[in-house]
């Protein structure tokens, strides 16, 4: 690293520091250190793009809610993600985005969505996969299993045809495996393009053709799955795809909307499940307290399946999930393009309590991770995992003032919040019912009071556990 007086042009000094932190799997920690060094809101150049970074919840509220019409994604998401996602809710703006949002909300906001019996059927596949792997080794990497689990559930719920990645091999899931492999490579390609932003076209020269070709393969495979779903729904009363996308869009548009949903529904939910299991392995007292709550509600029979009413009787489970979302948000930093010159209410002047100018064309990055770990918002123990803090302050008030916003907020608030919380509550409840202990065994992790300092982060399009170490755990069946 160059000494601090030597500043390279176009923000290259910051890029070198970020590159080093990413190699060490500590990129979120670097962003936190920069905020503590430069302030809650500061500006820098990323290439030729002027960027303002903020973790001030008051500025985040202004960006996402009060001045939301002045900030959007511009063409960045279409340029970075369109190669895989096409034209859908994540790549659109304006009226096209509003239409996509209404369409997707019509499904995600149905009172009985997702159906718990569908989640249970896939949980049983997950459970059988775990038991099968335990026959050869007591230590299992849950990270890839969670990604397969959430993709199986998402395709089943939205399409009616599951990828069935956790099922025994069959002709039925060959297309699912083809899609999953191509989708994984495609997401890696999108991650690289997002880093390059408006220079994303350079990834066609810097990355192996296999990665950009995988986007085309994933799109072709998903189209095949849609055609198969339409065949299966003919004459059937259960028509999830037809009722959701089949009546509202043509098949090409349906594929794009579905690809956007799978993009959101797989990685974010799998990452959250992984972080919770990681935390429960590191915090045995938290696991025991959660175990007491779950078993007192559900009884000792591990085959007893919870209802929504049962899950509502588990406040500590929700506290554990919220504390995990606070410390390990799926999207640690987000951004918007400024459409017209304006100001943010705080970050300027000597005190940092005066307005700050935001010129048209600037990129505004707001750090959910930095905001959630700010001692101004959560006290001196902000970096500690302490679910009990959610008994001291109402989560709704934290969401209202944007000191807690794992699902963002404002007009572009994540539509999948209810789905994600139901899936997570149900899955963690069933895991606690099924296993009496979780012990971490990943090579890069060691238990102890300073486990958070040892944590390594994989920053792709979501923040998950380091994929080099994985989530290797020993699960003790009941």
C-alpha positions as CSV (number, residue, x, y, z in Angstrom):
1,X,0.0,0.0,0.0
2,X,1.3,3.5,-0.8
3,X,1.9,5.9,2.0
4,X,-1.1,8.2,2.6
5,X,0.5,11.4,1.0
6,X,0.8,9.6,-2.3
7,X,-2.6,9.6,-4.0
8,X,-3.0,8.0,-7.4
9,X,-5.4,9.5,-10.0
10,X,-8.9,8.2,-10.7
11,X,-9.2,6.7,-7.2
12,X,-6.6,4.0,-8.1
13,X,-5.2,4.2,-4.5
14,X,-8.6,3.2,-3.1
15,X,-9.0,0.5,-5.8
16,X,-5.7,-1.0,-4.7
17,X,-6.7,-1.0,-1.1
18,X,-10.1,-2.5,-2.0
19,X,-8.4,-5.2,-4.1
20,X,-6.1,-6.2,-1.3
21,X,-9.1,-6.3,1.2
22,X,-11.1,-8.4,-1.2
23,X,-8.3,-10.9,-1.6
24,X,-8.2,-11.2,2.2
25,X,-12.0,-11.5,2.2
26,X,-12.2,-8.4,4.4
27,X,-13.8,-5.9,2.1
28,X,-16.7,-4.9,4.4
29,X,-14.3,-4.3,7.2
30,X,-12.3,-1.9,4.9
31,X,-15.5,0.1,4.1
32,X,-16.2,0.4,7.9
33,X,-12.7,1.6,8.6
34,X,-13.0,4.2,5.8
35,X,-16.2,5.6,7.3
36,X,-14.5,5.8,10.7
37,X,-11.6,7.6,9.0
38,X,-13.4,10.0,6.6
39,X,-16.8,10.3,8.2
40,X,-20.3,9.0,7.8
41,X,-20.5,10.7,4.4
42,X,-17.6,11.5,2.1
43,X,-16.8,11.7,-1.7
44,X,-14.3,10.1,-3.9
45,X,-13.6,9.3,-7.5
46,X,-14.1,5.8,-8.8
47,X,-12.4,6.0,-12.2
48,X,-13.9,9.1,-13.8
49,X,-17.2,8.7,-11.8
50,X,-17.6,11.0,-8.8
51,X,-19.0,8.9,-5.9
52,X,-20.5,9.9,-2.6
53,X,-20.5,7.2,0.1
54,X,-22.8,7.5,3.1
55,X,-23.8,5.4,6.1
56,X,-25.8,8.2,7.7
57,X,-29.4,6.8,8.2
58,X,-30.8,10.3,7.6
59,X,-29.2,10.5,4.2
60,X,-30.2,7.0,3.4
61,X,-33.8,7.9,4.2
62,X,-33.5,10.9,1.9
63,X,-32.2,8.8,-1.0
64,X,-34.6,5.9,-0.6
65,X,-37.8,7.8,0.4
66,X,-37.9,11.6,0.6
67,X,-35.9,12.2,-2.7
68,X,-36.4,8.8,-4.3
69,X,-37.5,10.4,-7.6
70,X,-34.1,12.1,-8.0
71,X,-32.2,8.8,-7.7
72,X,-32.4,5.7,-9.8
73,X,-30.2,3.1,-11.4
74,X,-30.0,4.8,-14.7
75,X,-28.6,2.4,-17.3
76,X,-26.1,0.8,-15.0
77,X,-28.2,-2.2,-14.1
78,X,-29.3,-2.9,-17.6
79,X,-25.6,-2.6,-18.8
80,X,-24.3,-4.8,-16.0
81,X,-27.0,-7.3,-15.5
82,X,-29.1,-7.4,-18.7
83,X,-27.0,-10.0,-20.4
84,X,-28.4,-12.6,-18.0
85,X,-31.6,-11.0,-16.5
86,X,-33.0,-9.4,-19.7
87,X,-35.8,-6.9,-19.2
88,X,-37.1,-7.3,-15.6
89,X,-37.7,-5.6,-12.3
90,X,-33.9,-5.4,-11.6
91,X,-32.9,-3.8,-14.9
92,X,-35.9,-1.6,-15.6
93,X,-36.8,2.0,-14.7
94,X,-39.9,4.2,-15.1
95,X,-43.2,2.7,-16.3
96,X,-41.6,-0.6,-17.3
97,X,-40.3,-1.0,-13.7
98,X,-43.7,-0.1,-12.2
99,X,-45.5,-2.7,-14.4
100,X,-43.0,-5.4,-13.4
101,X,-43.3,-4.5,-9.7
102,X,-47.1,-4.7,-9.8
103,X,-46.9,-8.1,-11.5
104,X,-44.5,-9.5,-9.0
105,X,-46.2,-8.0,-6.0
106,X,-49.4,-9.7,-7.1
107,X,-47.7,-13.0,-6.3
108,X,-45.4,-12.3,-3.4
109,X,-48.1,-10.5,-1.4
110,X,-50.7,-13.3,-1.6
111,X,-51.6,-14.0,2.1
112,X,-50.8,-17.7,1.9
113,X,-47.6,-17.3,-0.1
114,X,-45.3,-19.2,0.2
115,X,-47.2,-22.4,1.0
116,X,-45.4,-24.0,4.0
117,X,-46.1,-27.6,2.8
118,X,-44.0,-26.8,-0.3
119,X,-41.1,-25.5,1.8
120,X,-41.5,-28.6,4.0
121,X,-41.2,-31.0,1.0
122,X,-37.9,-29.3,0.0
123,X,-36.7,-29.3,3.6
124,X,-37.1,-33.0,3.7
125,X,-34.9,-33.2,0.6
126,X,-32.3,-31.0,2.4
127,X,-32.5,-33.2,5.5
128,X,-32.1,-36.4,3.5
129,X,-29.1,-34.9,1.7
130,X,-27.5,-34.0,5.0
131,X,-28.1,-37.5,6.5
132,X,-26.7,-39.1,3.3
133,X,-23.5,-37.0,3.5
134,X,-23.1,-37.8,7.2
135,X,-22.7,-41.5,6.3
136,X,-19.3,-40.7,4.8
137,X,-18.2,-37.7,6.9
138,X,-19.6,-36.0,10.1
139,X,-18.6,-32.6,8.6
140,X,-20.8,-31.2,5.9
141,X,-20.5,-28.0,3.9
142,X,-24.0,-26.5,4.1
143,X,-23.2,-23.5,1.8
144,X,-23.8,-25.2,-1.5
145,X,-26.7,-27.1,-0.1
146,X,-28.5,-23.9,1.0
147,X,-28.0,-22.5,-2.5
148,X,-29.6,-25.6,-4.1
149,X,-32.3,-25.6,-1.5
150,X,-33.4,-22.0,-2.1
151,X,-33.3,-22.5,-5.9
152,X,-35.4,-25.7,-5.7
153,X,-38.0,-23.8,-3.6
154,X,-38.0,-20.7,-5.8
155,X,-38.5,-22.6,-9.0
156,X,-41.2,-24.8,-7.5
157,X,-43.1,-21.8,-6.1
158,X,-42.8,-19.5,-9.1
159,X,-42.7,-22.0,-11.9
160,X,-44.4,-25.2,-10.7
161,X,-41.4,-27.1,-12.0
162,X,-38.5,-27.4,-9.5
163,X,-34.8,-27.7,-10.4
164,X,-34.8,-30.6,-7.9
165,X,-31.1,-30.2,-7.2
166,X,-31.4,-32.0,-3.9
167,X,-33.3,-34.9,-5.3
168,X,-31.8,-38.1,-6.6
169,X,-30.6,-37.9,-10.2
170,X,-33.4,-38.3,-12.8
171,X,-34.4,-37.2,-16.3
172,X,-36.7,-34.7,-14.7
173,X,-33.9,-32.7,-13.0
174,X,-31.3,-32.8,-15.7
175,X,-32.5,-29.5,-17.0
176,X,-32.5,-28.1,-13.5
177,X,-28.9,-29.0,-13.1
178,X,-28.0,-27.5,-16.5
179,X,-29.7,-24.3,-15.5
180,X,-28.1,-24.2,-12.0
181,X,-24.5,-24.7,-13.4
182,X,-25.0,-22.0,-16.1
183,X,-26.8,-19.7,-13.6
184,X,-23.9,-19.9,-11.2
185,X,-21.4,-19.0,-13.9
186,X,-23.6,-16.3,-15.1
187,X,-23.9,-14.7,-11.7
188,X,-20.1,-14.6,-11.4
189,X,-20.0,-12.8,-14.7
190,X,-22.6,-10.3,-13.5
191,X,-20.5,-9.7,-10.4
192,X,-17.5,-8.8,-12.5
193,X,-19.6,-6.5,-14.8
194,X,-21.0,-4.7,-11.8
195,X,-17.5,-4.0,-10.5
196,X,-16.6,-2.4,-13.9
197,X,-19.9,-0.5,-14.0
198,X,-20.1,1.7,-17.2
199,X,-17.0,-0.1,-18.4
200,X,-18.7,-3.5,-18.2
201,X,-18.1,-4.2,-21.8
202,X,-14.4,-4.8,-20.9
203,X,-15.4,-8.0,-19.2
204,X,-15.9,-9.6,-22.6
205,X,-12.1,-9.3,-23.0
206,X,-11.0,-9.9,-19.4
207,X,-13.1,-13.0,-18.6
208,X,-13.3,-16.5,-20.1
209,X,-15.9,-16.9,-22.9
210,X,-17.4,-19.7,-20.8
211,X,-18.7,-17.2,-18.3
212,X,-20.6,-14.9,-20.7
213,X,-21.7,-17.9,-22.8
214,X,-23.2,-19.4,-19.5
215,X,-25.7,-16.4,-19.5
216,X,-27.1,-17.5,-22.8
217,X,-27.2,-21.2,-21.6
218,X,-29.1,-20.2,-18.5
219,X,-31.7,-18.2,-20.5
220,X,-32.2,-21.1,-22.9
221,X,-32.5,-23.6,-20.0
222,X,-35.0,-21.5,-18.2
223,X,-37.1,-21.3,-21.4
224,X,-37.1,-25.1,-21.6
225,X,-38.3,-25.3,-18.0
226,X,-41.1,-22.8,-18.7
227,X,-42.2,-24.9,-21.7
228,X,-42.2,-28.0,-19.5
229,X,-44.2,-26.2,-16.8
230,X,-46.8,-25.2,-19.4
231,X,-47.1,-28.9,-20.5
232,X,-47.5,-30.1,-17.0
233,X,-50.2,-27.5,-16.2
234,X,-52.5,-28.5,-19.1
235,X,-55.6,-29.9,-17.5
236,X,-54.3,-29.5,-14.0
237,X,-56.0,-27.4,-11.2
238,X,-52.5,-26.5,-9.9
239,X,-51.2,-23.9,-12.3
240,X,-48.7,-21.6,-10.5
241,X,-46.9,-20.4,-13.7
242,X,-50.0,-19.8,-15.7
243,X,-51.7,-17.9,-12.8
244,X,-48.7,-15.8,-12.1
245,X,-46.8,-15.1,-15.3
246,X,-48.5,-17.0,-18.1
247,X,-51.6,-14.8,-18.3
248,X,-49.8,-11.5,-18.0
249,X,-46.8,-11.7,-20.3
250,X,-45.5,-13.4,-23.4
251,X,-43.0,-16.3,-22.9
252,X,-39.9,-14.2,-23.5
253,X,-41.0,-11.6,-21.0
254,X,-42.1,-14.3,-18.6
255,X,-38.6,-15.7,-18.8
256,X,-37.0,-12.4,-17.9
257,X,-39.3,-11.7,-15.0
258,X,-38.7,-15.2,-13.7
259,X,-34.9,-14.9,-14.1
260,X,-35.0,-11.7,-12.0
261,X,-37.0,-13.5,-9.3
262,X,-34.7,-16.4,-9.2
263,X,-31.7,-14.0,-9.1
264,X,-33.2,-12.4,-6.0
265,X,-34.8,-15.5,-4.4
266,X,-31.8,-17.8,-4.4
267,X,-28.7,-15.9,-3.4
268,X,-30.2,-13.6,-0.7
269,X,-32.1,-16.4,1.1
270,X,-29.3,-18.9,0.9
271,X,-26.8,-16.3,2.2
272,X,-29.1,-15.5,5.2
273,X,-29.6,-19.1,6.1
274,X,-25.8,-19.7,5.9
275,X,-25.1,-16.7,8.2
276,X,-27.6,-17.8,10.8
277,X,-26.2,-21.3,11.0
278,X,-22.7,-19.9,11.2
279,X,-23.8,-17.6,14.1
280,X,-25.6,-20.5,15.9
281,X,-22.4,-22.6,15.6
282,X,-20.3,-19.7,17.1
283,X,-22.8,-18.8,19.8
284,X,-23.8,-21.9,21.7
285,X,-25.7,-19.9,24.3
286,X,-27.8,-18.4,21.6
287,X,-28.5,-21.8,20.1
288,X,-29.6,-23.2,23.5
289,X,-31.9,-20.3,24.1
290,X,-33.4,-20.7,20.6
291,X,-33.7,-24.5,21.1
292,X,-35.7,-23.9,24.3
293,X,-38.1,-21.6,22.5
294,X,-38.6,-23.9,19.5
295,X,-39.0,-27.1,21.5
296,X,-41.3,-25.6,24.1
297,X,-43.6,-24.5,21.2
298,X,-43.3,-27.6,19.0
299,X,-42.6,-30.4,21.4
300,X,-40.0,-33.0,21.2
301,X,-41.1,-34.7,18.0
302,X,-38.7,-33.6,15.2
303,X,-41.3,-34.5,12.6
304,X,-43.9,-32.0,13.9
305,X,-44.2,-29.2,11.3
306,X,-44.8,-25.6,12.4
307,X,-47.7,-23.5,11.3
308,X,-47.6,-19.8,10.8
309,X,-49.2,-19.4,14.2
310,X,-46.5,-21.5,15.8
311,X,-43.8,-19.4,14.1
312,X,-45.4,-16.2,15.5
313,X,-45.0,-17.7,19.0
314,X,-41.2,-17.6,18.6
315,X,-40.0,-14.0,19.2
316,X,-36.4,-15.0,20.0
317,X,-36.2,-16.8,16.6
318,X,-37.2,-13.4,15.0
319,X,-34.6,-11.6,17.1
320,X,-31.9,-14.0,15.9
321,X,-32.9,-13.4,12.3
322,X,-33.0,-9.6,12.7
323,X,-29.6,-9.6,14.5
324,X,-28.2,-11.6,11.6
325,X,-29.6,-9.3,9.1
326,X,-28.1,-6.4,11.0
327,X,-24.6,-7.7,11.1
328,X,-24.6,-9.6,7.8
329,X,-27.0,-7.9,5.4
330,X,-27.4,-9.7,2.1
331,X,-26.6,-6.5,0.1
332,X,-24.0,-4.6,2.2
333,X,-23.8,-1.6,-0.1
334,X,-26.2,-0.3,-2.7
335,X,-26.1,2.6,-5.1
336,X,-28.2,5.0,-7.1
337,X,-27.4,7.5,-9.9
338,X,-28.3,11.2,-9.2
339,X,-30.7,12.3,-12.0
340,X,-30.6,16.0,-11.1
341,X,-28.4,18.2,-9.0
342,X,-29.6,18.2,-5.4
343,X,-28.3,18.0,-1.8
344,X,-28.3,15.4,1.0
345,X,-29.3,16.8,4.4
346,X,-26.1,15.8,6.2
347,X,-22.4,15.3,5.5
348,X,-21.3,18.9,4.7
349,X,-19.4,21.6,6.6
350,X,-16.9,21.2,9.3
351,X,-19.3,19.4,11.6
352,X,-20.7,17.1,8.9
353,X,-24.2,18.2,10.1
354,X,-24.8,20.5,7.1
355,X,-26.2,19.7,3.7
356,X,-23.8,18.3,1.0
357,X,-24.0,19.0,-2.7
358,X,-24.8,16.0,-5.0
359,X,-24.2,16.9,-8.6
360,X,-26.2,15.4,-11.4
361,X,-24.5,12.2,-12.7
362,X,-22.9,11.3,-9.4
363,X,-23.1,7.8,-8.0
364,X,-24.5,7.6,-4.5
365,X,-23.5,4.6,-2.5
366,X,-25.2,3.9,0.8
367,X,-23.7,1.3,3.1
368,X,-26.3,-0.8,4.9
369,X,-23.5,-2.7,6.5
370,X,-21.8,0.5,7.8
371,X,-25.1,1.9,9.0
372,X,-26.0,-1.3,10.9
373,X,-22.6,-1.4,12.6
374,X,-22.4,2.3,13.5
375,X,-21.9,2.9,17.2
376,X,-24.0,6.0,16.8
377,X,-27.0,3.8,16.0
378,X,-26.3,0.7,18.1
379,X,-24.0,1.7,20.9
380,X,-20.5,0.5,21.8
381,X,-21.5,-3.2,21.3
382,X,-22.6,-2.6,17.7
383,X,-20.2,-5.2,16.4
384,X,-21.3,-7.9,18.8
385,X,-24.0,-10.4,18.0
386,X,-26.7,-9.8,20.7
387,X,-30.3,-10.8,19.7
388,X,-31.5,-9.4,23.0
389,X,-31.1,-5.8,21.7
390,X,-34.3,-6.3,19.7
391,X,-36.2,-6.5,23.0
392,X,-34.8,-3.1,23.9
393,X,-36.0,-1.3,20.7
394,X,-38.8,-1.9,18.4
395,X,-37.7,-3.2,15.0
396,X,-40.5,-1.1,13.3
397,X,-39.0,2.2,14.7
398,X,-35.5,1.1,13.5
399,X,-37.0,0.4,10.0
400,X,-38.9,3.7,10.1
401,X,-35.7,5.8,10.8
402,X,-33.6,3.7,8.4
403,X,-31.1,2.7,11.1
404,X,-32.2,-0.9,10.1
405,X,-32.9,-1.5,6.4
406,X,-31.8,-5.0,5.3
407,X,-34.7,-4.9,2.7
408,X,-34.0,-1.3,1.7
409,X,-37.0,0.9,1.9
410,X,-39.1,3.5,0.0
411,X,-40.7,2.9,-3.4
412,X,-38.1,0.3,-4.3
413,X,-38.4,-1.6,-1.0
414,X,-37.6,-5.3,-1.5
415,X,-40.9,-7.1,-2.4
416,X,-39.5,-10.4,-1.2
417,X,-39.2,-9.5,2.5
418,X,-42.3,-11.5,3.6
419,X,-41.2,-14.5,1.5
420,X,-37.7,-14.3,2.9
421,X,-38.7,-14.1,6.5
422,X,-41.3,-16.9,6.2
423,X,-38.7,-19.2,4.5
424,X,-36.0,-18.4,7.0
425,X,-38.2,-18.7,10.1
426,X,-39.5,-22.1,8.9
427,X,-36.2,-23.5,7.9
428,X,-34.3,-22.5,11.0
429,X,-37.1,-23.8,13.2
430,X,-37.0,-27.2,11.4
431,X,-33.2,-27.3,11.6
432,X,-33.3,-26.7,15.4
433,X,-36.0,-29.4,15.7
434,X,-33.8,-31.8,13.8
435,X,-30.4,-31.2,15.3
436,X,-29.4,-30.8,18.9
437,X,-26.0,-29.1,18.2
438,X,-24.2,-27.3,15.5
439,X,-20.4,-27.1,15.6
440,X,-18.2,-25.1,13.2
441,X,-15.5,-27.0,11.4
442,X,-14.5,-24.7,8.5
443,X,-10.7,-24.5,8.1
444,X,-10.6,-20.7,8.2
445,X,-12.8,-20.4,11.3
446,X,-12.0,-20.9,14.9
447,X,-14.6,-20.6,17.8
448,X,-14.0,-18.1,20.4
449,X,-15.2,-14.7,21.7
450,X,-13.4,-12.9,18.8
451,X,-15.0,-15.0,16.0
452,X,-16.4,-12.0,14.3
453,X,-12.9,-10.6,13.8
454,X,-12.0,-13.9,12.0
455,X,-15.0,-13.9,9.8
456,X,-14.3,-13.8,6.0
457,X,-16.7,-12.4,3.5
458,X,-17.5,-13.4,-0.1
459,X,-18.7,-10.2,-1.8
460,X,-20.5,-11.1,-5.0
461,X,-23.9,-9.7,-5.8
462,X,-24.7,-10.6,-2.3
463,X,-22.6,-10.9,0.9
464,X,-22.1,-14.5,2.0
465,X,-19.6,-16.6,3.8
466,X,-16.2,-17.0,2.1
467,X,-16.7,-19.6,-0.6
468,X,-13.1,-20.9,-0.1
469,X,-13.8,-22.0,3.5
470,X,-17.5,-22.7,3.0
471,X,-19.8,-23.5,5.9
472,X,-18.4,-26.8,7.1
473,X,-20.3,-27.9,10.3
474,X,-21.0,-31.0,12.3
475,X,-24.7,-31.4,13.0
476,X,-25.8,-33.7,15.8
477,X,-29.2,-35.4,15.0
478,X,-31.8,-35.6,17.8
